[in-house]
Amino acid sequence: MKPFPWAEAMGFGFGVLRLAPDAFWRMTPRELAQAIHAVRGPSVRPLVRTDLDDLLARFPDAPRKGGRND
């Protein structure tokens, strides 16, 4: 299990949301996550290797007719 990213959470709470320390520390992690989501939008999960392999199989890099691949 990864530890909670306190430095990033505090940086966002104090720096972006401009919360006072008492307001930040009263927030639950779920409330903070919703605030982050409201400001940054939905998070996009990174592409995993199996998804990349699937895309490569479906859309292989092949030279175009005429020999150029641009």
C-alpha positions in Angstrom: 0.0 0.0 0.0 1.3 3.4 -0.9 1.5 6.0 1.8 -0.8 9.0 1.7 0.8 11.8 -0.4 0.7 14.4 2.4 3.1 16.8 0.8 1.0 17.0 -2.4 -2.2 17.2 -0.4 -1.0 20.0 1.7 0.4 21.8 -1.3 -2.9 21.6 -3.1 -4.9 22.5 0.0 -2.8 25.5 1.0 -1.5 26.6 -2.3 -4.3 26.0 -4.8 -7.4 26.0 -2.7 -5.9 28.6 -0.3 -7.4 26.9 2.7 -6.5 28.0 6.3 -4.7 25.2 8.2 -7.7 24.5 10.4 -10.0 24.1 7.4 -7.5 21.8 5.7 -7.1 19.6 8.7 -10.8 19.3 9.2 -11.3 17.9 5.7 -11.6 14.2 5.1 -9.5 12.6 2.4 -12.7 12.1 0.4 -13.6 15.8 0.6 -10.0 16.8 -0.5 -10.3 14.3 -3.4 -13.5 15.9 -4.5 -12.0 19.4 -4.3 -9.0 18.3 -6.4 -11.4 16.7 -8.9 -13.4 19.9 -9.1 -10.3 22.0 -9.9 -8.3 19.6 -12.0 -11.1 17.5 -13.6 -11.2 13.7 -13.7 -7.9 11.9 -13.3 -6.8 9.8 -16.2 -5.2 6.5 -15.3 -1.9 5.8 -17.0 -1.9 3.4 -19.9 -0.9 -0.1 -18.8 1.3 -2.4 -20.9 -1.5 -4.7 -21.9 -3.6 -1.8 -23.2 -0.6 -0.5 -25.2 0.0 -3.9 -26.7 -3.6 -4.1 -27.7 -3.5 -0.7 -29.4 -0.2 -1.6 -31.2 -1.8 -4.8 -32.5 -4.9 -2.9 -33.6 -3.0 0.0 -35.1 0.4 -1.2 -36.2 3.0 1.3 -37.3 3.4 0.4 -41.0 5.0 2.4 -43.8 2.4 4.2 -46.0 2.2 3.5 -49.6 5.1 5.2 -51.3 7.5 4.3 -48.6 7.1 7.4 -46.4 5.9 7.1 -42.8 5.1 10.7 -41.9 
